[in-house]
Amino acid sequence: MFKFLSYALTLLMSNQVTFAVQFETACNEFTQTSNLIANTTIFFSEFVPAGTNLTFPDQDPSCVSTTSSQVVFADMCRVAMSVSTSTQSGIAMEAWFPKNWTGRFLSTGNGGLGGCIQYVDLAYTTALGFATVGANNGHNGTSGASFYHNPEVLADFAYRSIHTNAVVGKEITKAFYGAPHNTSYYLGCSTGGRQGYKAMQDFPNDFDGIVAGAPGINWNSLMSWEDYIYSVLGNASSPTFISSEQWLGLVHNDILKQCDTIDGVVDGIIEDPSLCDYKPEGLICSPSGNVSDCLTAEQAQALRLVFSPLYNANGKLMYPRQQPGSENADYVGEMYGGELIQFSADWFRYVVYDPSLDTATLNVTDWTHAQELNPFNIATWNGNLSDFRSHGGKMLTYQGQADMIVSPINAELYYAHVEQTMSLRPDDLDDFLRLFRISGMSHCASGPGAWEIGQTLPGVNGELTEETLNPERNVLTALVQWVEEGVAPDTILGIKYVNDTKELGVQFSRRHCRYPLRNTYDGTGDNTDPESWSCQ
C-alpha cells in the first residue's frame, strides 16, 4: 500500500539520495555549475532551512497578490536562474531541491497571463520530496503587454516555457544530485491546467504524470467568451447590467430554488449543474413590483445569454455556457463587474489587435478572428493523445463545477473530443486520462463544495499529514500511486471544513467521481456522509 508520511518525515525514505558532501555546502557552491547547462545562467544558490519565511522583493509588484512570502517546509537548496529561449526572449526559473529527495521531479505551472512563479506550489511539493521547478512563463507580472509585437515572448507563454522548464529542470536536477530523476510530474491549475494539457499534447515525454485543474484549454475561445459575457451585461450604467449584490443574492438564490433539489439534497450545491435548465422569468418585475428585488426584462434576457453557449460567425460552437450556480463572491466582481476581465482585455489589446483597442466594440467577428488567429496553437485542443498514451503517461484532471472563470463544460467537451479523435470508449481512456468533476468547487479552489482535494497547500488546509496526503483524498499523491504502482483513482474524497477552517471541524465530505460517472445521492442517508453517495 502506497503511504505518505507527514512533512516532518521523508517521503519514501528508501529513495533518498546520499550526498558525498554536506548538503548545505553543496548547495552554496552549486552556482559554479552554471556553465554545465546550455543557455542557462545561475544567479544564486542558497541553503534554506525548514521554517524559513521567504520573501520575494524582486518579483513584479503585480505578482504580490499571488505570493508575497512563502514558508518553506523542508530543508532545501534554492537555485535562481535564467534560460535564454531565443535572441529576444528568455524565462526566469527557480529550482527548489529538498534535502530528502525521493528521486521525483516536478514542474509547476502558472495562472492567468502567467508571469509569476507559483511559490506556494514549490513549497508544497518540495515538502513531499519532489525536486521542483517553476518559471515566470517568459515575462514578468500579470499583464499581457509584453506580448505586443514580441512573438518570441508569446511563444514562451503559449508552449515553450513549460517545455523548457521541464528540460532544463531535469538537467539541473541531475547536476545537483549527481543522479537523474526516477519519475517526473507536473502540477498546475487554470493557465497551469492548460500548460499541463499542452505538455500532454505536444511534449508527451516530458512527464510521467500530470495533475491539471480547471484547464484553460480552447484558449482563444475562452478569451472571447469572457468578452462575450462583458458585452451581454455591459458596464455599470447599462440597462442589462446586474450588480454583484443581485448576482450573489437575487439570482443565486433563484437558481438554487430551481436546481438545488435536482440531486435530491438541499445543501446549496448543484452536484451536476449541466442538469440545471435555469429560467429567469420568475425574477422579472411586475408592473407594481419593487425593483430592488426583481429584474427588468432586459436584465433577464442578459441572464439567458450568460447561461447560453457562444457560437462563432460561422454558426459553430465556440465555447459552452456559463454554469448556473457558479456565481460566487471570489470572482463575481471580475466576471460581472462592468469591465472586461484583464486576461481577455490584454489578449485582445496585445495579441489580437493593438493597445488602442476599445474592448467595448468587440463582437462575434472579432471573436471568430481571434479563434482563427490561434498563435502558436495556444488553443491546446489536440485530441490525439497517442504519444502520451504510448509513453505510459497519466493525466489526472479536475474541474470545479462552480467555476466562473472557466466553464466546467469545457473539460467535458475536450474529453469527448479525445474519445472521438482516438475512437476510444471511457473505459479505454481510463488507462491514461481521468477527469474528476468537483461539485461546488470554484476556480481551482474554494466554494461551497468539498473542494479540498490536495491540489495545492490550501487544498490540504496548509497541513501535510498522513491524513491529508492519503491518495484517496489527494490528487497529487493519487497520481503518484497511479504512475508508480498502477493503482488508478476511481474517486477523490473532497473535504469541506466549516468556514474552510479545520479548527471548526468538517462540515461534510464527498467522493467525487471520475467522468462520465455522476455522483448520486441514495435518497435516505446522511447527505454529509460520502457513503450516502455513489458513482453511477
N, C-alpha and C positions, 0 to 999 in steps of 0.2 A: 504494500500500500504506500502510495506516494505521500509523504508527510512534510509539512513545512513547520519549522520551529519559530519561536519568537525572534525578533530582530536582534536581541541581545546574544543569540547564539548564531552559529553559522548555518547556512542553508546547504544541506548535503555535504557534510564535512569530508566525506571520502574523496570529493573532487577538489579539495583545497590545494592550491599551488604552494609549494615550499620555495621560498626565495633563498638564493645563495648569499644575498647580503641583506642587511636590516632594511625593512620596508621603507621607513622614513628617509633613510639616506638614499636609497634607490630612487625614491620619488623626487627628492630635491635635486638630484643630479640628472634627471631624465631630460632636461632641456637640451643637453648636449647631443641628443639623438635626432635633433631636428633635421639634419641633413639626410636621414635614412629614408624619408618618405617624400616622394616626388610632389612638387608644387605645394609643400606644406611648410609653414613657419610656426614653430612653437614659441609662444611669448613667455610663458612661465609654467612651472610645475611646482606644486606645493603640497605638503602633507597637511591634511585637515582631520583633526581628531573628532571622534563621535561627540555629539552635543554642541558643536560649534554652530553659531547662528551666522551664516554667511550673508553679506550684503553685496549688492552689485551696482556700485556707483557709476560704472562706465556704460551701463546699458542705456538705451534710448529712453527718455522720460515717459514715452507712451507705453513702455513695457512695464512700468511700475504697477499698473492695475493688474498685471498678470502675476508678477513676483517682484517684490522689493527686497525680500530677505527669505532665507530658507535654512531651517535647522537640518543639520546633517546627522544621520542616524548610525553611521558606521565609520570607523577609521578608513580613510581613503586618500588617494592621491588625485588632486585636481589638476588637469592639464588644459591650458587655453591655447588655441592655435588659429591660424587662418589657412584656408586652402584656396588656391587660385583655380578657377574653373574656366577662365578664358583671359584674354588680354584686357577685357573690360569688366570682369566680374570675379567674385570670389565669395566664399562663405566663412563666417566666424563659427568655430566649433569649440565645444568643451568635451573632454572625456573625464569621467569620474571612475577611478579604479579602486574597488574595495580591497581592503587588506585580505579579507577572507573570500577570495574569488572562488566561484563554483565552476568556472570553465564556460559560463554562459555569457554571450554578448547580447546587448540590446540597444536598439536605436529608438530615439523618441521623435515625436512629430511636433507640429506647431498648431496654432489656432488663428482664425480669421485670415487676414492677409499675411500673417505668418512671419514677422521679423523679430520674434522674441524666443529665446531659448526657454524651454519648459523646465525650469529648475526643480519644480515640485516632483516631476516625473523622474528626474535624475536622482533625487534624494530617495524616492520610494524604491526604485529598482536597485540602486547600489546597496540599500539596506538588506535586500534579498540576495545579495551576492552576485548580481549581474555587473559586468563591465559595461558601463552605459555611456552613450554619446548623445549630444544634442547640438543643433545648429540653428543659425538665425535665418535659414532659408534664402540666403543670398542678399538680404538687405536688413537694415535696422529699423525697428519700430513697426507700428501697426498700420501706417499709411501705405497706399499703393503708388505714391508719387514717383518713387524711384523706377517704376516700370516704364514711365513715359519716354519713348524713343530710346529705350535700353533693352533690346531684345535678349541680350545675354543675361541680364538680371531677371527678366521674365522667365527665361528658360530655367534658371535656378529654381525659381518659385514653382514652376509647373512640374518639373520632374528631376532636374539634375542635382539639387541639393540633397534630396532624400537618398538618392543612389550614392552620391559622393560621401555622404555621412556614413553609409554602410561600408563602402570600400575602404575609405581612409580609417574609419573607426576600427575595422578588423585589423588593418595593418598596424596601427599604433597600439592596439591591444596586444598583439603578438610581440611587438618591440618591447613593450613594458614588462610583460610577464615572462617573456622568453619562451612562450608556447602559444600555439594557436587556440582559438576558442573551440569548444566542442559542439555547441548548438547556438543558433542565432535567432533573435526575436525582435519584434517591433511592437511599440505601444503608442497609440495616438487616438485623438478624437476630433471631430469636426473637420477642419482642414487637415489635421493629423490623421483623421479617418480616410480622407481622400488620398493622402500620401501613402497610407498602408495599401490601399487598393491599387495605386499607381505602381508600387513595388510588386504586388502580386501579378499585375497585368504585364508590365514592361520589363521588370527585373526579377524574374521568378526564382532565381537562385540566391538572391540577397538574404532571404530569411527562411528559416525552417518553420517559424510560427509567427502569426500576425494577430494582434488584437486591434481592431479598428472600430471605433464607436462613432455613431452619428455621421457617417461619411458624407462629405460634401462633393459627392460624385454627380455627374451630369452638371458640371460646374457652371458652364456658360448659361444654361437654362436656370440654374439656381440663382445666379446674379440677376437674370431677367425677371424671375418670379418675385424676387424681393422688390424690384421696381414696379412690377405689376400690382402688388399689394398697395404700394405707396400711391400709384395712380388711381386705384379704386377708392381709397379712403381720403386722399387729398391731404392738404395741410389743415392746421387747426381752425382756419376760417372757412373751410369748405363745407357745404351743406351735407356732404357724405361722411364727414369726419366723425369718428366715435372716440370719445375720450377714454383715457386709461381707466378712470373710475367706472365708466359704463362697461368696458370690456371685462373688468375684474368682478363687477357686481352684477349688473343687469343681464348682460349677455351670458357670462359664465354660468350664472345660476339657472338661466333658462335652458342652456344646453344640458346641464346636469338633470334638470327636471324632465327633459325629453329622453335622455340617453343613459343616465347613470344606472337605470334599472335593467338595461339590456343584458348585463352579465349576471343578473339575479341578486346583486348586492348593492345597497345604497351606501356608498362609502366615499363619495367624492372623486372616484376614479372610474374612467371608462376603460375597461380592460382591453377592448379592441375597438378603437374609435372608427375603424373602417365600417363598422356596422351601424354607425350613427348617421341617420339621414336627417340632419337638423333643418327645421323650418322656423324662420324668424317671424312669421306673420303675427304670432301672438304678442309680439312686442310693439307692433305699430300702434301709435297713439290714436285713440278715438277722438272725435271732434271735441269732446268735452273733457278729455283726459289731461292729467298733469304731465307736462312734457319732461319732467325730471325723472320719471320712472317708466319712460317708453321711448320708442324711436320713431323718427319720421319715416315715411315710405322710402325716401331716398337713402336713408341710413340702412334700412332693412335690405334694400337691393344691394347695397355695398357689402353687407354681410353675406348675402347669397354668393356674390362674386368671389369673396375671400375664400369661401368654402367650396369653390368650383375649380376644376383644372384649368391650366393655361395652355392655349393652343397657339402655334406659330402662324405666320401669314399664309402658310400653305394648308392650314387646317389640321396639321399633325400635332399630336400631344407633345408639348414642350416640357411641362412639369406638372406633377399631381397637385391636388388641392391641399390647402391647409387643413389640418385635422381639428374637428370640434373638440373642445375641452383642453386644448393646448395653451390657452391664454393664461399667463401667469405673471406675477409681479417682477420676476427677474428680467424678462425680455419684452414686456408689452410696450414699454416706452421706446425701445429700439425699433421694433417692427411696426408699431401702430401709433407712433408719437407725432406724426405730422411732418416728418422729414425722412428722406430716403436713408436707410441704414448705410453706415460708412462703407462696408465691404462692397456693396453694389455701386454706390456713388463713385468710389475710387476706381472700380473696374471700368466703368463706362467713361470716366474722365481721362484715365491714364493708359488704358489699353485699347478700348474700342474706338474712342474719339479723341478729345483733347481737353485740357483743363478748363477751357472757357465754356464747356457744355452746361446748359441749363437742364438738369435732370428731370425737371417737371415737364419737359417737352417730349420725353421718350415715349414710344408707343410700340405696337406689335412689329412694325417694320424694323425698328432698331433692335428689338429683342431677337428677331429672326436673323438679322445681320450678325449679332454677337454670337449666336449659336453656330452660324456658318463660319465665322472667323476662327474660332477654336484654336488659339495659338498653342503650338507645341502639344496638341492633343490633350489640353488640360481638362477636357470633358471627363476623361477617365471612365470610359464606358465600354471597354473591350470585353466582350462576353466569352472569348475563347481563353480559358484558363488551363489549357492542356499542358503547357510547360510547367506551370506551378504544380499541377497535379502530378506530373511525371517526376518532378523534383522531390515529391513527398511532402510538399508544404501544406500547412494547416492554417486556415483563416477562421478565426472566431470573431464575428462581428455582432455588435449590439446596437439597437436603436430605441431610444426613448419614444414612447407613444404619446407623450405630451410635449413634444419638441416643437417650438415655434420657429426656430431658425432654419431647420432642415425638415421638410415634410417627411414624416415617418413612412409614407407610402413609397418614397423613392427607393429605399433599400429593398423593398419587396419587388419593385419593378426590375431592379437590377438582377435580383435572384432569378426572376422569370426569364430575363434576357439570357442569363448563363444557361438555364435549362434548355431554352430553345436553340441557342447557338451550338451547344455541345451535345444536344439530343440526349440529355440525361434526366432521370427522374430524381425526386428529392432524396430517395434512399441512396442513389449514387453520389449526389452532391454531398451528402453527409460525410463522405470519406475525406473531404478536404475543405468544405465550406459549410459553416453553420451560422445561421442568423438567429439571434435571440431578440424578441420584442419585449421591451421592459415597460410594463404598464405604469403610467403615472410618472415616468421619468421625463424631466425637461431636457434641455440641451446638454448632453454629456453627464449631467449630474443634477441633483436637487429635484424638487417636485413632490407631489402628494403620495407618490407610489413608493414601493420598496426598491429604492434606487441604488442603495449601497451594494455594489457587486464587485468591489476590489479593483475598479478600473483605474484608480489613482489613489493618492493618500486620502482625500476626502471620502473616497469610496470604501475605505476601511475605518472611517471616523478617526483618522490620524493615528490608529493603533495597529502595530504589527505584532500580532499574536498568533498562536496556533489556530485559534478560532477564526480570526478574520482572514487568515491565509489558507484556510481549508478549501481545496479545489471545488467543493460543492457550492461555495458561495463567493468565489474569487475568480474572475475571468482570466487573470494572468496566470495564476497557478494551475487553473484548469487547462489552459493552453499548454503549459509545460508538461503536465501529465499526459495530455493527448500526444504531443510530439515525442516525448521520451519513453512513454510506457504504452502508448497505443490505446489509452483509455479516453474515449471521446465523451464530452459532456452532453447529456440529454436535456438537462435543466440547469439553470443557475439560480441559486437561492438568493433573493434580494432581501435586504433588511431595511426597515423604516423605524427610526427612533422617534420618540416624542419630541417634536420641535427640532428634529435632526440632532439631538443631544443625547449621547449614550447614557449620561448620568441620570436622565429622566426615564430610562427604560425603553424596551422595544415596544413600539406601537403595534406592529404586525410584521409578518414576513410572508413571502410568497415565492414560489418556484416559477421562474419564467421559462417558457417552453421554446424549444427550437422550432423555427418556422419550417413548414407551414402549419404545424400544430397550434391549437389555440387553448389557452388556459381556461378551464371550465369549472365553475362552482358546482358542488354536488347538490346544492339546494337545501341542505339541512344542517350541515356542520357549522362550527365557528368560523366565520369568514376571515378572521385574522390568523387562523391556523393553516399553514400550507397543505396539510393533509386533507383539507376540505376542498382542494382544487386538484384537477388532473389535466393532463395534456391530451386533447382529443382532436 
